[in-house]
Amino acid sequence: MGLITGLLTLPVAPVRGVIWMAELSVAAEHQVHDPGVLRASWLD
C-alpha cells in the first residue's frame, strides 16, 4: 500500500481493524474445534 493510498484510506482503518479481528476470531474457532488438532493434543 502506497503512502497516498494509506492516507486516503486512513478514515476506514478502524473498520479494517475490526474486520481483521473478526477473521482472526473465526480462524481461532476453527482451530479450536478441529478434530485433527484435538487428536494431536491428546498424543502429546
C-alpha distance matrix in Angstrom:
0.0 3.8 6.7 8.4 6.3 6.3 9.9 10.9 10.2 11.7 15.0 14.2 12.9 16.5 16.6 13.7 15.6 18.8 17.6 16.4 19.8 21.7 20.3 21.2 24.6 25.3 24.5 26.8 29.5 29.5 29.9 32.7 34.6 34.2 37.7 36.6 35.1 38.3 40.6 38.8 39.2 42.9 43.4 42.2
3.8 0.0 3.8 5.6 5.3 6.0 8.6 10.0 10.6 12.0 15.5 15.5 14.5 18.3 18.8 16.3 18.2 21.5 20.7 19.6 22.9 24.9 23.8 24.6 28.0 28.8 28.2 30.4 33.1 33.2 33.5 36.3 38.3 37.9 41.4 40.3 38.7 41.9 44.2 42.3 42.6 46.4 46.8 45.5
6.7 3.8 0.0 3.8 5.5 5.1 6.2 8.6 10.0 10.5 14.1 15.0 13.9 17.6 18.8 16.8 18.3 21.7 21.6 20.7 23.6 25.9 25.3 25.9 29.1 30.3 29.9 31.8 34.5 35.0 35.3 37.8 40.0 39.8 43.4 42.5 40.7 43.6 46.1 44.3 44.3 48.0 48.6 47.1
8.4 5.6 3.8 0.0 3.8 5.4 5.2 6.1 8.6 9.9 12.9 14.1 14.0 17.8 18.6 17.1 19.2 22.2 21.9 21.7 24.7 26.6 26.2 27.3 30.3 31.3 31.3 33.4 35.8 36.3 37.0 39.4 41.4 41.4 45.0 44.3 42.7 45.6 48.1 46.5 46.5 50.3 51.0 49.6
6.3 5.3 5.5 3.8 0.0 3.8 5.5 5.1 6.1 8.4 11.3 11.5 11.6 15.4 15.7 14.0 16.4 19.3 18.6 18.6 21.8 23.4 22.9 24.2 27.2 28.0 28.0 30.3 32.6 33.0 33.9 36.3 38.1 38.1 41.8 41.2 39.7 42.5 45.1 43.7 43.8 47.5 48.3 47.1
6.3 6.0 5.1 5.4 3.8 0.0 3.8 5.5 5.3 6.0 9.6 10.0 9.0 12.8 13.8 12.0 13.8 17.0 16.9 16.5 19.4 21.5 21.2 22.2 25.1 26.3 26.3 28.2 30.7 31.4 32.1 34.3 36.4 36.6 40.3 39.7 37.9 40.6 43.4 41.8 41.7 45.4 46.3 44.9
9.9 8.6 6.2 5.2 5.5 3.8 0.0 3.8 5.5 5.1 8.3 10.1 9.9 13.4 14.8 13.9 15.6 18.5 19.0 19.0 21.5 23.6 23.8 24.8 27.4 28.9 29.2 30.9 33.3 34.3 35.0 37.1 39.2 39.6 43.3 42.9 41.0 43.6 46.5 45.0 44.7 48.3 49.4 47.9
10.9 10.0 8.6 6.1 5.1 5.5 3.8 0.0 3.8 5.6 7.4 8.9 10.1 13.5 14.0 13.6 16.0 18.4 18.5 19.1 21.9 23.4 23.7 25.2 27.6 28.7 29.4 31.4 33.4 34.3 35.4 37.5 39.3 39.7 43.5 43.3 41.6 44.2 47.1 45.8 45.7 49.3 50.4 49.2
10.2 10.6 10.0 8.6 6.1 5.3 5.5 3.8 0.0 3.8 5.6 5.6 6.8 10.2 10.4 9.8 12.4 14.7 14.7 15.5 18.2 19.6 19.9 21.6 23.9 25.0 25.7 27.8 29.7 30.6 31.8 33.8 35.6 36.1 39.9 39.8 38.1 40.6 43.5 42.4 42.2 45.8 47.1 46.0
11.7 12.0 10.5 9.9 8.4 6.0 5.1 5.6 3.8 0.0 3.8 5.4 5.2 8.4 9.9 9.7 11.3 13.9 14.8 15.2 17.4 19.4 20.1 21.2 23.4 25.0 25.8 27.4 29.4 30.8 31.7 33.5 35.5 36.3 40.1 40.0 38.0 40.4 43.4 42.2 41.7 45.3 46.6 45.3
15.0 15.5 14.1 12.9 11.3 9.6 8.3 7.4 5.6 3.8 0.0 3.8 5.6 7.4 8.5 9.8 11.5 13.1 14.4 15.7 17.5 18.9 20.3 21.7 23.4 24.9 26.3 27.7 29.4 31.0 32.3 33.7 35.5 36.7 40.5 40.8 38.8 40.9 44.2 43.2 42.6 46.0 47.7 46.5
14.2 15.5 15.0 14.1 11.5 10.0 10.1 8.9 5.6 5.4 3.8 0.0 3.8 5.6 5.3 6.5 8.8 10.2 10.8 12.5 14.5 15.6 16.8 18.6 20.2 21.5 22.9 24.6 26.1 27.5 29.0 30.6 32.2 33.3 37.1 37.4 35.7 37.8 40.9 40.2 39.7 43.1 44.7 43.7
12.9 14.5 13.9 14.0 11.6 9.0 9.9 10.1 6.8 5.2 5.6 3.8 0.0 3.8 5.4 5.1 6.2 8.7 9.9 10.4 12.3 14.3 15.3 16.4 18.4 20.1 21.1 22.5 24.4 25.9 27.0 28.5 30.5 31.5 35.3 35.5 33.4 35.6 38.8 37.7 37.1 40.6 42.2 40.9
16.5 18.3 17.6 17.8 15.4 12.8 13.4 13.5 10.2 8.4 7.4 5.6 3.8 0.0 3.8 5.4 4.9 6.3 8.6 9.7 10.5 12.4 14.3 15.2 16.5 18.5 20.0 21.0 22.6 24.6 25.7 26.8 28.8 30.2 34.0 34.5 32.3 34.2 37.5 36.7 35.8 39.2 41.0 39.8
16.6 18.8 18.8 18.6 15.7 13.8 14.8 14.0 10.4 9.9 8.5 5.3 5.4 3.8 0.0 3.8 5.3 5.1 6.2 8.6 9.9 10.6 12.4 14.2 15.3 16.7 18.5 20.0 21.2 22.9 24.5 25.8 27.3 28.7 32.5 33.1 31.3 33.1 36.5 35.9 35.3 38.6 40.4 39.6
13.7 16.3 16.8 17.1 14.0 12.0 13.9 13.6 9.8 9.7 9.8 6.5 5.1 5.4 3.8 0.0 3.8 5.5 5.1 6.1 8.6 9.9 10.5 12.2 14.2 15.4 16.5 18.3 20.0 21.3 22.6 24.3 26.0 26.9 30.7 31.0 29.2 31.4 34.5 33.7 33.3 36.7 38.3 37.4
15.6 18.2 18.3 19.2 16.4 13.8 15.6 16.0 12.4 11.3 11.5 8.8 6.2 4.9 5.3 3.8 0.0 3.8 5.4 5.0 6.2 8.6 9.9 10.5 12.2 14.3 15.3 16.4 18.4 20.1 21.1 22.4 24.5 25.7 29.5 29.8 27.6 29.6 32.8 31.9 31.2 34.6 36.3 35.1
18.8 21.5 21.7 22.2 19.3 17.0 18.5 18.4 14.7 13.9 13.1 10.2 8.7 6.3 5.1 5.5 3.8 0.0 3.8 5.4 5.1 6.2 8.7 9.8 10.5 12.4 14.3 15.2 16.5 18.5 20.0 21.0 22.7 24.3 28.1 28.8 26.8 28.4 31.8 31.3 30.5 33.7 35.7 34.8
17.6 20.7 21.6 21.9 18.6 16.9 19.0 18.5 14.7 14.8 14.4 10.8 9.9 8.6 6.2 5.1 5.4 3.8 0.0 3.8 5.4 5.1 6.2 8.6 9.8 10.7 12.4 14.3 15.4 16.8 18.5 20.0 21.4 22.6 26.4 27.0 25.3 27.3 30.5 30.1 29.6 32.9 34.7 34.1
16.4 19.6 20.7 21.7 18.6 16.5 19.0 19.1 15.5 15.2 15.7 12.5 10.4 9.7 8.6 6.1 5.0 5.4 3.8 0.0 3.8 5.5 5.2 6.2 8.6 10.0 10.6 12.3 14.3 15.5 16.6 18.4 20.3 21.1 24.9 25.1 23.2 25.4 28.5 27.7 27.2 30.7 32.3 31.4
19.8 22.9 23.6 24.7 21.8 19.4 21.5 21.9 18.2 17.4 17.5 14.5 12.3 10.5 9.9 8.6 6.2 5.1 5.4 3.8 0.0 3.8 5.4 5.0 6.1 8.7 9.8 10.4 12.3 14.3 15.3 16.3 18.4 19.8 23.6 24.1 21.9 23.6 27.0 26.4 25.5 28.8 30.7 29.8
21.7 24.9 25.9 26.6 23.4 21.5 23.6 23.4 19.6 19.4 18.9 15.6 14.3 12.4 10.6 9.9 8.6 6.2 5.1 5.5 3.8 0.0 3.8 5.4 5.0 6.3 8.7 9.9 10.6 12.5 14.3 15.3 16.7 18.3 22.1 23.0 21.2 22.8 26.2 26.0 25.3 28.4 30.5 30.0
20.3 23.8 25.3 26.2 22.9 21.2 23.8 23.7 19.9 20.1 20.3 16.8 15.3 14.3 12.4 10.5 9.9 8.7 6.2 5.2 5.4 3.8 0.0 3.8 5.4 5.1 6.2 8.6 9.9 10.7 12.4 14.3 15.6 16.4 20.3 20.8 19.2 21.3 24.4 24.0 23.8 27.0 28.8 28.5
21.2 24.6 25.9 27.3 24.2 22.2 24.8 25.2 21.6 21.2 21.7 18.6 16.4 15.2 14.2 12.2 10.5 9.8 8.6 6.2 5.0 5.4 3.8 0.0 3.8 5.5 5.1 6.2 8.7 10.0 10.6 12.3 14.4 15.3 19.1 19.3 17.2 19.2 22.5 21.7 21.2 24.6 26.3 25.6
24.6 28.0 29.1 30.3 27.2 25.1 27.4 27.6 23.9 23.4 23.4 20.2 18.4 16.5 15.3 14.2 12.2 10.5 9.8 8.6 6.1 5.0 5.4 3.8 0.0 3.8 5.4 5.1 6.2 8.7 9.9 10.5 12.4 14.1 17.8 18.8 16.6 18.0 21.5 21.3 20.4 23.5 25.7 25.2
25.3 28.8 30.3 31.3 28.0 26.3 28.9 28.7 25.0 25.0 24.9 21.5 20.1 18.5 16.7 15.4 14.3 12.4 10.7 10.0 8.7 6.3 5.1 5.5 3.8 0.0 3.8 5.4 5.1 6.3 8.7 9.9 10.8 12.1 15.9 17.0 15.6 17.1 20.3 20.5 20.2 23.1 25.2 25.2
24.5 28.2 29.9 31.3 28.0 26.3 29.2 29.4 25.7 25.8 26.3 22.9 21.1 20.0 18.5 16.5 15.3 14.3 12.4 10.6 9.8 8.7 6.2 5.1 5.4 3.8 0.0 3.8 5.4 5.2 6.3 8.7 10.1 10.5 14.3 14.6 13.0 15.2 18.2 17.9 17.8 21.0 22.7 22.6
26.8 30.4 31.8 33.4 30.3 28.2 30.9 31.4 27.8 27.4 27.7 24.6 22.5 21.0 20.0 18.3 16.4 15.2 14.3 12.3 10.4 9.9 8.6 6.2 5.1 5.4 3.8 0.0 3.8 5.4 5.1 6.1 8.7 9.8 13.4 14.0 11.6 13.2 16.6 16.2 15.5 18.6 20.7 20.3
29.5 33.1 34.5 35.8 32.6 30.7 33.3 33.4 29.7 29.4 29.4 26.1 24.4 22.6 21.2 20.0 18.4 16.5 15.4 14.3 12.3 10.6 9.9 8.7 6.2 5.1 5.4 3.8 0.0 3.8 5.4 5.1 6.2 8.5 12.0 13.5 11.7 12.5 16.0 16.6 15.9 18.4 20.9 21.1
29.5 33.2 35.0 36.3 33.0 31.4 34.3 34.3 30.6 30.8 31.0 27.5 25.9 24.6 22.9 21.3 20.1 18.5 16.8 15.5 14.3 12.5 10.7 10.0 8.7 6.3 5.2 5.4 3.8 0.0 3.8 5.5 5.3 5.9 9.6 10.9 9.8 11.3 14.3 14.9 15.1 17.6 19.7 20.3
29.9 33.5 35.3 37.0 33.9 32.1 35.0 35.4 31.8 31.7 32.3 29.0 27.0 25.7 24.5 22.6 21.1 20.0 18.5 16.6 15.3 14.3 12.4 10.6 9.9 8.7 6.3 5.1 5.4 3.8 0.0 3.8 5.5 5.1 8.7 9.0 6.9 8.9 12.0 11.9 11.8 14.8 16.6 16.9
32.7 36.3 37.8 39.4 36.3 34.3 37.1 37.5 33.8 33.5 33.7 30.6 28.5 26.8 25.8 24.3 22.4 21.0 20.0 18.4 16.3 15.3 14.3 12.3 10.5 9.9 8.7 6.1 5.1 5.5 3.8 0.0 3.8 5.7 8.4 9.8 7.4 7.6 11.3 11.8 10.8 13.3 15.9 16.1
34.6 38.3 40.0 41.4 38.1 36.4 39.2 39.3 35.6 35.5 35.5 32.2 30.5 28.8 27.3 26.0 24.5 22.7 21.4 20.3 18.4 16.7 15.6 14.4 12.4 10.8 10.1 8.7 6.2 5.3 5.5 3.8 0.0 3.8 6.2 8.8 7.8 7.5 10.8 12.3 12.0 13.8 16.4 17.5
34.2 37.9 39.8 41.4 38.1 36.6 39.6 39.7 36.1 36.3 36.7 33.3 31.5 30.2 28.7 26.9 25.7 24.3 22.6 21.1 19.8 18.3 16.4 15.3 14.1 12.1 10.5 9.8 8.5 5.9 5.1 5.7 3.8 0.0 3.8 5.5 5.5 6.4 8.9 10.2 11.0 12.9 14.8 16.2
37.7 41.4 43.4 45.0 41.8 40.3 43.3 43.5 39.9 40.1 40.5 37.1 35.3 34.0 32.5 30.7 29.5 28.1 26.4 24.9 23.6 22.1 20.3 19.1 17.8 15.9 14.3 13.4 12.0 9.6 8.7 8.4 6.2 3.8 0.0 3.8 5.5 5.0 6.1 8.6 9.9 10.7 12.6 14.7
36.6 40.3 42.5 44.3 41.2 39.7 42.9 43.3 39.8 40.0 40.8 37.4 35.5 34.5 33.1 31.0 29.8 28.8 27.0 25.1 24.1 23.0 20.8 19.3 18.8 17.0 14.6 14.0 13.5 10.9 9.0 9.8 8.8 5.5 3.8 0.0 3.8 5.4 5.2 6.2 8.7 10.1 10.8 12.9
35.1 38.7 40.7 42.7 39.7 37.9 41.0 41.6 38.1 38.0 38.8 35.7 33.4 32.3 31.3 29.2 27.6 26.8 25.3 23.2 21.9 21.2 19.2 17.2 16.6 15.6 13.0 11.6 11.7 9.8 6.9 7.4 7.8 5.5 5.5 3.8 0.0 3.8 5.5 5.1 6.2 8.8 10.0 11.0
38.3 41.9 43.6 45.6 42.5 40.6 43.6 44.2 40.6 40.4 40.9 37.8 35.6 34.2 33.1 31.4 29.6 28.4 27.3 25.4 23.6 22.8 21.3 19.2 18.0 17.1 15.2 13.2 12.5 11.3 8.9 7.6 7.5 6.4 5.0 5.4 3.8 0.0 3.8 5.5 5.2 6.5 9.0 10.4
40.6 44.2 46.1 48.1 45.1 43.4 46.5 47.1 43.5 43.4 44.2 40.9 38.8 37.5 36.5 34.5 32.8 31.8 30.5 28.5 27.0 26.2 24.4 22.5 21.5 20.3 18.2 16.6 16.0 14.3 12.0 11.3 10.8 8.9 6.1 5.2 5.5 3.8 0.0 3.8 5.4 5.2 6.5 9.2
38.8 42.3 44.3 46.5 43.7 41.8 45.0 45.8 42.4 42.2 43.2 40.2 37.7 36.7 35.9 33.7 31.9 31.3 30.1 27.7 26.4 26.0 24.0 21.7 21.3 20.5 17.9 16.2 16.6 14.9 11.9 11.8 12.3 10.2 8.6 6.2 5.1 5.5 3.8 0.0 3.8 5.4 5.2 6.7
39.2 42.6 44.3 46.5 43.8 41.7 44.7 45.7 42.2 41.7 42.6 39.7 37.1 35.8 35.3 33.3 31.2 30.5 29.6 27.2 25.5 25.3 23.8 21.2 20.4 20.2 17.8 15.5 15.9 15.1 11.8 10.8 12.0 11.0 9.9 8.7 6.2 5.2 5.4 3.8 0.0 3.8 5.4 5.5
42.9 46.4 48.0 50.3 47.5 45.4 48.3 49.3 45.8 45.3 46.0 43.1 40.6 39.2 38.6 36.7 34.6 33.7 32.9 30.7 28.8 28.4 27.0 24.6 23.5 23.1 21.0 18.6 18.4 17.6 14.8 13.3 13.8 12.9 10.7 10.1 8.8 6.5 5.2 5.4 3.8 0.0 3.8 5.6
43.4 46.8 48.6 51.0 48.3 46.3 49.4 50.4 47.1 46.6 47.7 44.7 42.2 41.0 40.4 38.3 36.3 35.7 34.7 32.3 30.7 30.5 28.8 26.3 25.7 25.2 22.7 20.7 20.9 19.7 16.6 15.9 16.4 14.8 12.6 10.8 10.0 9.0 6.5 5.2 5.4 3.8 0.0 3.8
42.2 45.5 47.1 49.6 47.1 44.9 47.9 49.2 46.0 45.3 46.5 43.7 40.9 39.8 39.6 37.4 35.1 34.8 34.1 31.4 29.8 30.0 28.5 25.6 25.2 25.2 22.6 20.3 21.1 20.3 16.9 16.1 17.5 16.2 14.7 12.9 11.0 10.4 9.2 6.7 5.5 5.6 3.8 0.0
